[in-house]
Amino acid sequence: MYLVAFYGGLALFFATHLFTVFRSRAEGNIVQRIGRGPYMGLYSLLSLAGFIAFAWGFSEMRPWTQLWIPPDWTRHLATALMLPAIILIVAAYAPAGYIKKAVKHPMLTAVILWAAAHLAANGDLGSLILFGSFLAFSLLDRIVVSRRGDQGAAAANPNIYGDLIALAVGGAFYAAIIYYLHPLIVGVPVLI
């Protein structure tokens, strides 16, 4: 049951995202047929269902088979990489600032950092599958976005307030994850 939830959830999550990565007339046809709002609602619902399924399956299948023992310093590397990753996630949704302009696709860059950090710090099969999938998808998406000529959220007139919001909210969320949320949700303390 957990195995089906994990792999099925990953498949559903990435299928919805791959559909939009390789934008085609099919996406345009669906949006025209059902409308932008219902399309985004369906997309969000399918993505959320996939996310919940793979997260639940991943946690319930622990302990995973250990493939290698990562060196201790990789935990510190992961902790350090998560700060810019979380700031970039906030920057993706904050008003356009210099961070968003410089990075162009802050959400993709954040997911790449998050996945690489967790791959470095974990040597089990589940982490390899989960974080490896996210890393591979994000790198593929970044390549496709570049080839499509998508400049991302680069604003002509960035505003420092967007950066201040990203730094303040991202820093606060990072502290909450380190000290409270990661142990609560994932069951693994960050600071040992």
C-alpha positions in Angstrom: 0.0 0.0 0.0 2.8 2.5 1.0 4.8 1.5 -2.1 1.8 2.3 -4.3 1.3 5.6 -2.6 4.9 6.6 -2.9 5.5 5.6 -6.5 1.9 6.5 -7.6 2.2 9.9 -5.9 5.5 10.6 -7.5 4.1 9.6 -10.9 1.0 11.8 -10.5 2.9 14.8 -9.2 5.5 14.7 -12.0 3.0 13.9 -14.7 1.1 17.1 -14.0 4.3 19.1 -13.9 5.8 17.5 -17.0 2.5 18.3 -18.9 3.2 22.0 -18.3 7.0 21.8 -18.8 6.4 20.5 -22.4 3.7 23.1 -23.1 1.8 22.2 -26.2 -1.5 22.8 -27.9 -3.0 20.2 -25.6 -2.6 22.4 -22.6 -4.0 25.4 -24.5 -7.0 23.3 -25.7 -7.7 22.2 -22.1 -7.5 25.8 -20.8 -9.8 27.0 -23.6 -12.3 24.2 -23.0 -12.6 24.4 -19.2 -11.3 27.9 -18.5 -8.1 29.1 -16.7 -9.5 28.9 -13.2 -10.8 25.3 -13.4 -7.6 24.2 -15.2 -5.4 25.7 -12.4 -7.7 24.2 -9.8 -7.5 20.7 -11.4 -3.7 21.1 -11.8 -3.4 22.1 -8.2 -5.6 19.3 -6.9 -3.7 16.6 -8.9 -0.4 18.0 -7.8 -1.5 18.2 -4.1 -2.9 14.6 -4.3 0.4 13.3 -5.7 2.4 15.3 -3.1 0.4 13.9 -0.2 0.6 10.4 -1.5 4.3 10.3 -2.1 5.1 12.1 1.2 2.9 9.6 3.1 4.3 6.6 1.3 7.9 7.9 1.8 7.4 8.4 5.6 5.6 5.1 6.1 8.2 3.0 4.3 11.0 4.1 6.6 13.5 2.8 7.4 14.7 2.6 3.8 17.6 0.5 2.7 20.9 2.3 3.3 23.0 2.5 0.2 25.9 4.5 1.5 26.9 6.4 4.7 27.2 10.1 3.9 30.0 11.9 5.7 29.0 14.1 8.6 29.9 17.3 6.8 27.1 16.7 4.3 24.5 17.4 7.0 26.1 20.8 7.6 26.2 21.4 3.8 22.5 20.6 3.5 21.7 22.9 6.4 23.7 25.7 4.8 22.1 25.2 1.3 18.6 25.3 2.7 18.8 29.0 3.7 19.3 30.3 0.1 16.8 27.6 -1.1 14.1 28.9 1.2 14.9 32.5 0.4 14.5 31.7 -3.3 11.2 30.0 -2.8 9.9 33.2 -1.0 11.5 35.4 -3.7 9.5 33.4 -6.4 6.3 34.7 -4.9 7.4 38.0 -3.5 7.2 41.2 -5.5 9.9 41.4 -8.2 13.2 42.2 -6.6 16.9 42.0 -7.6 17.1 38.4 -6.4 14.2 37.3 -8.7 15.8 39.3 -11.6 19.2 37.8 -11.1 18.1 34.2 -10.7 15.2 34.4 -13.2 13.6 31.2 -12.1 14.0 31.2 -8.3 11.6 28.3 -7.6 13.5 26.0 -10.0 16.8 27.0 -8.5 15.4 26.5 -4.9 14.2 23.0 -5.8 17.6 22.1 -7.3 19.4 23.3 -4.1 16.8 21.5 -1.9 17.1 18.2 -3.8 20.9 18.3 -4.1 21.3 19.2 -0.4 19.1 16.3 0.7 20.8 13.9 -1.7 24.2 14.8 -0.2 23.0 14.3 3.4 21.0 11.1 2.9 22.3 7.8 1.7 19.1 5.7 1.7 17.2 4.3 -1.3 14.1 6.4 -0.6 16.0 9.6 -0.5 17.8 8.7 -3.7 14.5 8.1 -5.5 12.6 11.1 -4.0 15.3 13.8 -4.1 16.9 12.4 -7.2 13.5 12.6 -9.0 13.1 16.2 -8.0 16.7 17.1 -9.0 16.3 15.4 -12.4 12.9 17.0 -13.0 14.2 20.5 -12.0 17.3 20.3 -14.2 15.1 19.1 -17.1 12.7 21.9 -16.5 15.5 24.5 -16.4 16.9 23.2 -19.7 13.4 23.3 -21.4 12.8 26.8 -20.0 16.1 28.0 -21.3 15.5 26.5 -24.8 12.0 28.1 -24.9 13.6 31.5 -24.2 11.6 32.0 -21.0 13.3 34.8 -19.1 11.3 34.0 -16.0 10.2 36.7 -13.6 12.9 39.1 -14.6 11.4 42.6 -13.9 12.5 45.7 -15.8 12.3 47.7 -12.5 13.1 45.4 -9.6 12.2 46.7 -6.1 14.4 46.2 -3.0 11.2 45.6 -1.0 10.8 42.2 -2.8 14.3 41.3 -1.7 13.6 42.4 1.9 10.5 40.3 2.0 12.3 37.3 0.6 15.2 37.7 3.1 12.9 38.3 6.2 10.2 35.7 5.5 12.7 33.2 4.1 15.0 33.6 7.1 12.1 33.3 9.5 10.8 30.2 7.7 14.3 28.7 7.7 14.5 29.1 11.5 11.1 27.6 11.9 12.1 24.6 9.8 15.4 24.1 11.5 14.0 24.3 15.1 10.5 23.1 14.8 8.9 22.0 11.5 11.5 19.5 10.2 11.5 17.4 13.4 7.7 17.7 13.6 6.8 16.9 10.0 9.7 14.7 8.9 10.6 13.2 12.2 14.3 14.0 11.8 16.0 16.7 13.8 18.2 19.0 11.7 20.5 20.1 14.6 22.0 17.1 16.3 
